[in-house]
């Protein structure tokens, strides 16, 4: 996303006041960039749609309650997930994120384990970036607001319809050339054809 902003600034001489994107862009580094640039964020985070459609899952991530005083989580069965360790994750861009891991030591004897963590040998654990939690909480408020819903719908109309026309109606699903420069030319021709046909259709 950082590169996109640089390109936009070089092309238009300014950056947008609002950034609208799907969950493919909803990770910590991008939220951090948008916050530093003071850009309003309407960006889904990973699991946003799933979380909205699975609120009744008994052992979903949102059902684990954090206790700030003990720095631990309580699961729906009343077991504790205590802090185990913290480590840093570094992206290719150089951005560093801190992840804290919380682990339950009582899972093996718990009758709910087949539902909660059927494939985990060491018990249920959670990896948490508190900075990302802060970003996603802010994003959720915006996404769920009336203005956020309106902008998300508009993004679908503006963007997804174009992809549907190009990939579905015109069957352009893969590039035939190799190399970044050649691909840019090919995509440019496809975009040009799309715009011409759209203009003809409107007339």
C-alpha positions in Angstrom: 0.0 0.0 0.0 2.9 2.3 0.7 4.0 2.1 -2.9 0.4 2.8 -4.1 0.3 6.0 -2.1 3.6 7.1 -3.5 2.4 6.5 -7.0 -0.9 8.3 -6.4 1.0 11.3 -4.8 3.4 11.5 -7.8 0.5 11.2 -10.3 -2.1 13.4 -8.7 0.0 15.6 -6.4 -2.1 14.6 -3.4 -3.3 11.6 -1.5 -7.0 10.5 -0.9 -8.8 11.5 2.2 -10.5 8.1 2.4 -9.1 4.7 1.5 -11.6 1.9 0.7 -10.3 -1.7 0.1 -11.2 -5.3 0.8 -9.7 -7.7 3.3 -6.7 -8.4 1.1 -5.3 -5.0 2.3 -6.5 -5.3 5.9 -3.3 -6.0 7.8 -1.3 -4.2 10.4 1.3 -2.5 8.2 -1.4 -0.9 5.9 -3.5 0.3 8.9 -0.3 1.8 10.3 0.5 3.6 7.0 -3.0 5.0 6.7 -3.0 6.2 10.3 0.3 8.0 9.8 -1.0 9.7 6.6 -4.2 10.7 8.4 -6.4 8.9 5.8 -9.9 7.7 6.8 -9.9 3.9 6.7 -12.7 1.8 5.2 -10.7 -1.4 4.9 -11.9 -4.8 5.9 -9.6 -6.9 8.0 -9.1 -10.7 7.7 -12.1 -12.5 9.2 -14.5 -9.5 9.1 -17.1 -11.1 7.0 -16.6 -14.5 8.7 -16.9 -13.0 12.1 -20.2 -11.3 11.2 -21.6 -14.6 9.9 -20.4 -16.9 12.7 -21.3 -15.0 15.9 -22.8 -18.1 17.4 -19.7 -20.3 17.1 -19.1 -21.2 20.7 -15.3 -21.2 20.5 -14.7 -18.4 17.9 -11.9 -16.0 18.6 -14.4 -13.3 19.8 -15.7 -15.6 22.5 -12.4 -15.5 24.4 -12.5 -12.8 27.0 -9.3 -10.9 27.9 -8.5 -10.0 31.5 -6.1 -7.0 31.5 -5.1 -7.4 35.2 -3.9 -11.0 34.8 -2.9 -10.6 31.1 -4.8 -13.7 30.2 -7.9 -14.9 28.3 -10.8 -17.0 29.5 -12.3 -19.5 27.1 -16.1 -20.2 27.1 -15.4 -23.4 29.2 -13.8 -21.3 31.9 -10.2 -22.3 31.2 -7.4 -19.8 31.3 -5.0 -19.0 28.4 -2.0 -17.5 30.0 0.7 -15.4 28.4 3.5 -17.7 27.0 5.9 -15.5 25.0 6.2 -12.6 22.6 8.0 -12.4 19.3 8.5 -10.0 16.5 7.4 -10.7 12.9 9.1 -8.8 10.2 7.6 -8.3 6.7 9.6 -8.0 3.5 9.1 -4.2 3.6 10.9 -4.1 7.0 7.7 -3.4 9.0 7.9 -5.1 12.4 4.8 -6.4 14.3 4.8 -7.7 17.8 2.8 -10.9 18.5 2.0 -12.1 22.0 1.0 -15.8 22.4 -1.4 -17.0 25.0 -1.7 -20.8 25.6 -4.0 -23.0 27.6 -2.4 -25.8 29.8 -5.7 -27.5 30.6 -7.0 -28.5 27.2 -6.1 -32.2 27.3 -8.5 -33.0 30.1 -11.2 -30.7 28.9 -14.3 -32.4 27.4 -14.8 -29.4 25.0 -11.4 -29.9 23.3 -12.9 -31.7 20.2 -15.0 -28.6 19.6 -12.5 -26.0 20.6 -9.1 -27.2 19.3 -9.5 -30.7 17.7 -6.2 -30.5 15.8 -4.0 -28.9 18.5 -1.6 -31.2 20.3 -0.4 -28.5 22.7 -3.8 -27.1 23.6 -5.7 -24.0 22.3 -3.5 -20.9 21.8 -4.1 -17.3 20.6 -1.6 -15.1 18.8 -2.4 -11.4 19.5 -1.0 -8.2 18.2 -2.6 -5.5 20.4 -1.7 -2.9 17.9 -3.6 -4.8 15.2 -6.5 -5.3 17.6 -6.7 -1.5 18.0 -6.7 -1.0 14.3 -9.4 -3.6 13.6 -11.6 -2.2 16.4 -11.4 1.2 14.8 -12.0 -0.3 11.3 -15.0 -2.3 12.5 -16.7 0.9 13.8 -16.2 2.6 10.4 -17.2 -0.5 8.4 -20.4 -1.0 10.4 -21.4 2.7 10.3 -24.0 3.9 7.7 -21.3 5.8 5.8 -19.0 2.8 5.9 -21.8 0.5 4.5 -22.5 3.1 1.8 -18.8 3.3 0.7 -18.4 -0.5 0.8 -21.3 -0.9 -1.5 -20.0 1.8 -3.8 -16.6 0.1 -4.0 -18.3 -3.2 -5.1 -20.1 -1.4 -7.9 -17.1 0.6 -9.0 -14.5 -2.2 -8.9 -16.0 -5.7 -8.8 -18.3 -5.1 -11.8 -15.2 -4.3 -13.9 -13.5 -7.5 -12.8 -16.6 -9.4 -13.6 -16.9 -7.9 -17.1 -13.2 -8.5 -17.9 -12.9 -12.0 -16.4 -16.4 -13.3 -16.9 -17.9 -11.7 -20.0 -14.7 -11.3 -21.9 -12.9 -14.4 -20.6 -9.6 -12.6 -19.9 -8.3 -14.7 -17.0 -4.6 -14.9 -17.6 -1.8 -12.8 -19.1 -0.3 -14.1 -22.4 2.9 -12.2 -22.1 5.7 -12.4 -19.6 7.7 -9.6 -17.8 6.3 -6.7 -15.9 6.5 -4.2 -18.8 4.8 -6.6 -21.2 2.0 -7.4 -18.6 1.5 -3.6 -18.1 1.0 -3.2 -21.8 -1.4 -6.1 -22.0 -3.4 -4.9 -19.1 -3.4 -1.4 -20.6 -4.9 -2.8 -23.8 -7.5 -4.7 -21.9 -8.5 -1.7 -19.9 -8.6 0.5 -23.0 -10.9 -2.0 -24.7 -13.1 -2.1 -21.6 -13.5 1.6 -21.5 -14.2 1.9 -25.2 -16.9 -0.8 -25.0 -18.4 0.8 -22.0 -18.6 4.1 -23.8 -20.3 2.4 -26.8 -22.7 0.6 -24.5 -23.7 3.9 -22.9 -24.4 5.6 -26.2 
